Amino acid sequence: MNHFNNRKRPTIEHVYAETIIWQCSGCSCWSRKEFVHVEQPVCPICKSEMKREAKVIRIE
């Protein structure tokens, strides 16, 4: 009997970095700074003002 399901998978270590984002003040929408090309963006979902913040995100 083969036990293929008992093989250990290699652990993957994720890489995180603090990144500047635009966070919506009305909903949970956010976007990374490098994808926003206007000086003061508006939320594409609820049209609220977006504020510049820092967030730790997974990059790999």
N, C-alpha and C positions, 0 to 999 in steps of 0.2 A: 504494500500500500504506500503510495506516494503522498507526502504531506506538503503540497505546493503552497497551501495557504499559510503555512507556518514559517515561511521565509521572512526574515526581517528586512524591511525596506530601509535603505539608507536615510538617515535623518537629513533633512534639508534645513539649513539655517537661513532665515530670511534677513535681508538687509533693510534697515530702517533709517530714515533721515528726516531731520526737521526741515520743512519746506514752507515757503510763504504761499498762502492761499487767499482767495476771496470767499468769505463766508456770508451767506444770506442772513439778514436780520429777521426774516419772516418765516423761513422754513429751514429744512436741513440741507439745502443745496449748497455745494461749494465747488470751486474750480482752482486748479493750480495757477499761479501767477503767470507762468510762461504761456498759458493758453488763452489769456485774456489780453486783448489788444486795444482796450479803451482805458482812459484815465480813471473814470468812476463807473464801474459796471453796474448793471441792473440785473437782478435774478431772472433767468430765462423762464422759470416756472411760475413764480408768483409776482414778479415785477417789483419786488421790494429792493431797498438799498442793500448793497453788499459792502462788508467791512473787511479790511486787510488784517489777517491774523497769521499765526504760525501754527503748523500742525505736524505731528510726527506721522509719516506715512511709510508703507512698505514700498521699496523701489526695486526689489528683486525677489 
